[in-house]
Amino acid sequence: MIFSNASLIESEKERNLCTKFFAGYFFNEFTAGYAKRIVQFNRYLQEVTGRDDLALQTPNVSFDTHAYLCHERLRSKLSDVLVSDPARQVFLFIETKYLTNWSYAADVAKAQERLGKIFDAEKKPHLENAKQHYFVLTSKRKEEAAGRPINPWSTTATAAPTDLAQPADGTVGPDSSQTTEPDAPAEVPAPKKPAPPSFTSLLYWEDLAQMCDRSEVRQYMEARLKLCISSSRNQHKSGYFLPGV
């Protein structure tokens, strides 16, 4: 019973959820509705990215893929989930977030830098036509609970300096013909800090769950995703994971 909704002892780790959902059902070619899910997933990718070149035909899924498999000098992890279609040279790198939050610096910037080295067409001409994209998979519940998108960099942009107030009579300033004592040199305003880079390639667990025909899978995901906004930081205290409760 991979998707049992009874009270049980089960790991709350992201890896457990990923392997059950993606390998146990979503990308499992032996489960009913597989072809339909691939069509829906391809449509979802196009809506999120605005790209029509990432469509999958025969996807492969891998977990905890590390960079040394693709680059001899890199040792860190590339993504939690790698969905690839080697025949079409399509590579989708997915950073999964379940109970934890994400940040641009830790979960996006470094990973995209590593991917830039791997898909350097000058050094690896055989990947010149490869199509790759990087995603963060999170939960809509976190955004709903916060009342805004969970974009940790979205509120850090420096506001533009306030313009000087104009005189009430509509003039633009004092008469330039008037002779006045020279004022002290005006302070040069500090340059505005550039806003952190934008990142919009977010996927949501809830959207993927809606693509599943099996009610057991949708109910399983619903129960797990409720824990995303649990007030308890120690999820092992949740009665959901304890048998007989």
C-alpha positions in Angstrom: 0.0 0.0 0.0 2.2 2.8 -1.3 -0.5 5.4 -0.9 -2.1 4.2 2.3 -4.0 6.9 4.1 -4.2 4.9 7.4 -2.3 6.0 10.5 1.2 4.7 10.1 4.9 5.3 10.8 6.2 7.0 7.7 9.1 9.3 7.0 8.1 12.9 6.5 11.2 13.6 4.4 11.0 15.1 1.0 12.8 12.1 -0.5 10.1 9.8 0.7 7.3 11.9 -0.8 9.2 12.3 -4.1 10.0 8.6 -4.6 6.4 7.5 -3.7 4.8 10.1 -5.9 7.0 10.2 -9.0 8.4 6.7 -9.1 5.4 5.0 -7.5 2.8 6.6 -9.6 3.2 9.8 -11.7 6.1 8.7 -14.0 5.4 5.0 -13.6 4.6 3.6 -17.0 2.9 0.6 -15.5 0.2 2.6 -13.9 -3.1 3.5 -15.5 -3.4 6.9 -17.1 0.4 7.3 -17.6 0.1 8.6 -21.2 -2.5 11.2 -20.2 -0.4 12.4 -17.3 2.6 13.0 -19.6 0.3 15.1 -22.0 -0.9 17.1 -19.0 2.5 17.5 -17.6 3.9 18.8 -20.9 1.0 21.3 -21.1 1.8 22.4 -17.6 5.5 22.9 -18.4 4.6 25.1 -21.4 2.2 27.2 -19.2 4.9 27.7 -16.5 7.9 28.4 -18.8 6.4 29.8 -22.0 8.5 27.3 -23.8 7.3 24.7 -26.3 10.6 22.8 -26.6 10.5 20.9 -23.3 7.9 18.3 -24.1 8.6 14.8 -23.0 7.9 11.6 -24.9 9.7 8.9 -23.0 10.7 10.4 -19.7 13.2 9.0 -17.3 13.2 10.0 -13.6 16.2 10.1 -11.3 16.5 11.2 -7.7 19.4 13.1 -5.9 21.3 13.5 -9.2 24.8 14.8 -8.5 26.9 16.9 -10.8 29.9 14.5 -11.2 27.7 12.4 -13.5 27.6 15.3 -16.0 30.8 17.2 -15.2 34.2 15.8 -14.1 35.0 18.7 -11.8 31.7 19.3 -10.0 30.7 17.3 -7.0 27.6 18.9 -5.6 24.0 17.9 -6.1 22.3 19.1 -9.3 18.6 18.5 -8.3 16.4 16.5 -6.1 14.5 15.1 -9.2 15.8 15.0 -12.7 13.3 14.2 -15.5 15.0 13.7 -18.8 14.2 12.5 -22.3 17.7 11.6 -23.7 16.4 11.0 -27.2 15.1 14.5 -27.4 17.9 16.0 -25.2 15.4 17.4 -22.7 16.5 17.8 -19.1 14.3 19.1 -16.4 16.0 19.8 -13.0 13.6 20.1 -10.1 14.4 21.3 -6.6 11.7 19.9 -4.4 10.4 21.7 -1.3 7.9 20.0 0.9 8.0 21.0 4.6 10.9 23.4 4.1 10.9 26.8 2.5 13.2 27.8 -0.4 15.4 30.8 -1.2 16.8 32.1 -4.4 20.4 32.2 -3.2 20.5 28.7 -1.8 18.1 26.8 -4.1 18.3 28.6 -7.4 21.4 30.7 -8.1 24.0 28.1 -7.2 22.2 25.3 -9.1 21.9 27.5 -12.3 25.5 28.3 -12.1 26.4 24.6 -12.1 24.0 23.9 -15.0 25.7 26.7 -16.9 29.0 24.8 -16.6 27.5 21.5 -17.6 25.7 22.9 -20.7 28.6 25.1 -21.9 28.2 24.5 -25.7 31.8 25.7 -26.4 33.3 23.1 -24.1 30.6 20.4 -24.8 29.5 20.8 -28.4 27.5 17.5 -28.2 25.1 19.4 -25.8 24.7 22.4 -28.1 21.1 21.4 -28.9 20.2 20.3 -25.4 17.1 21.8 -23.9 17.2 22.3 -20.1 15.2 24.1 -17.5 15.4 24.5 -13.7 12.3 24.5 -11.4 11.4 24.7 -7.8 8.6 22.5 -6.7 6.7 23.8 -3.7 3.2 24.0 -2.2 0.4 26.5 -2.8 -0.6 26.1 0.9 2.5 28.0 1.9 1.6 30.9 -0.3 -2.0 30.9 0.8 -1.0 30.9 4.5 1.4 33.8 3.9 -1.1 35.7 1.8 1.5 36.2 -0.9 3.9 34.2 -3.2 6.7 32.7 -1.2 9.5 34.5 -3.0 12.1 35.3 -0.4 13.8 38.0 -2.6 10.6 39.8 -3.7 10.5 42.3 -0.8 14.2 43.2 -0.7 14.2 45.7 -3.6 15.3 49.2 -2.6 12.6 51.8 -3.0 13.2 54.7 -5.4 14.2 57.9 -3.7 11.3 60.2 -2.9 11.1 63.3 -5.3 11.5 66.7 -3.7 8.2 68.4 -2.9 7.0 71.0 -5.5 5.9 74.5 -4.4 2.2 75.0 -4.1 2.1 77.7 -6.8 3.3 75.3 -9.4 6.8 76.8 -9.9 9.7 74.4 -10.1 11.9 76.1 -7.6 13.4 79.3 -6.4 14.0 82.1 -8.9 17.4 81.6 -10.4 17.9 85.4 -10.7 18.1 85.7 -7.0 21.5 86.0 -5.5 22.1 83.7 -2.6 25.1 82.5 -0.7 26.4 79.3 -2.1 25.1 76.3 -0.4 27.2 73.4 0.7 27.6 70.8 -2.0 24.6 68.6 -2.2 25.0 65.0 -1.1 25.1 62.6 -4.0 22.5 60.0 -3.4 23.8 56.4 -3.0 23.1 54.3 -6.1 20.0 52.1 -5.8 20.7 48.5 -5.2 19.5 46.4 -8.1 16.6 44.2 -7.3 17.4 40.5 -6.9 16.9 38.4 -10.0 13.4 37.2 -10.7 12.5 33.5 -10.7 9.2 32.4 -11.9 9.6 28.7 -12.7 7.6 27.4 -9.8 5.8 24.1 -9.9 3.2 23.1 -7.3 2.5 19.8 -5.7 -1.2 20.5 -5.7 -1.2 21.0 -9.5 0.6 17.7 -10.0 -1.8 15.9 -7.7 -4.8 17.1 -9.8 -3.3 15.3 -12.8 -3.7 11.9 -11.0 -6.7 9.8 -11.8 -6.4 7.6 -8.7 -8.4 9.1 -5.8 -6.0 7.3 -3.4 -3.1 9.2 -4.7 -4.9 12.6 -4.5 -6.1 11.8 -0.9 -2.6 10.8 0.1 -1.1 14.0 -1.3 -3.8 16.1 0.3 -3.0 14.6 3.7 0.7 15.1 3.3 0.4 18.7 2.0 -1.7 19.7 5.0 1.6 19.3 7.0 3.2 22.1 5.0 1.7 24.7 7.3 1.7 22.7 10.5 2.6 24.8 13.5 4.8 22.0 14.9 8.3 22.0 13.6 8.8 18.4 14.7 6.6 16.5 12.3 7.1 13.2 14.1 4.7 14.5 16.8 1.9 14.6 14.3 -0.7 11.9 15.0 -0.9 11.2 11.3 2.4 9.3 11.4 1.6 7.3 14.6 -0.3 4.0 14.3 -3.3 3.5 16.5 -3.8 7.2 17.1 
